[in-house]
Amino acid sequence: MNRQEKLFGAHEIQRFNRDADETVAWITEKDVVLSSDDFGRDLASVQTLQRKHEGVERDLAALEDKVMTLGQEAARLCGIHPDHADQIKAKHQEIENNWERLTGKAKVIYTCAKVLQCDYTILSLIIF
């Protein structure tokens, strides 16, 4: 492998690490949003939370695409740069661990959102 190929390889790995770190930061931001213990106090706050939850669901769909893409990139880089495979796999595992934690929390929140939706429906029938 010549010098230019080594530099290009180092650049690819660095770009992967940067993208991975950004993805972990994005996951952490969404985790903070999902960690709120505010489940609404009245009809207006329940409606606001429903809209917020819909936005988080859209963000999670985009984030899932990013996690999948980085998984594919990690596999490709491990094949091309076996001497850096352990570091690449460790970074990929960090992404996966954070993603699994976030999706687990999102499932709980989704269940709570369904309960809020039922509460909202009941409140709507009572008020209107």
Long-range contacts (C-beta under 8 A, 24 or more apart in sequence): 9-80, 9-81, 12-77, 12-80, 12-81, 13-77, 13-81, 13-84, 13-87, 13-88, 16-70, 16-73, 16-74, 16-77, 16-88, 16-91, 17-91, 19-66, 19-70, 19-73, 20-70, 20-91, 20-92, 20-94, 20-95, 23-63, 23-66, 23-67, 23-70, 23-95, 24-94, 24-95, 24-98, 26-63, 26-66, 27-63, 27-95, 27-98, 27-99, 27-102, 28-98, 30-56, 30-59, 30-60, 30-63, 30-102, 31-98, 31-101, 31-102, 31-105, 34-102, 34-105, 34-106, 34-109, 35-105, 39-112, 39-116, 40-116, 40-119, 43-120, 43-123, 43-124, 43-127, 46-116, 46-119, 46-120, 46-123, 47-120, 49-113, 49-116, 50-113, 50-116, 50-117, 50-120, 53-109, 53-110, 53-113, 56-106, 56-109, 57-106, 57-110, 60-102, 60-103, 60-106, 63-99, 63-102, 64-99, 67-95, 67-96, 67-99, 70-95, 71-95, 71-96
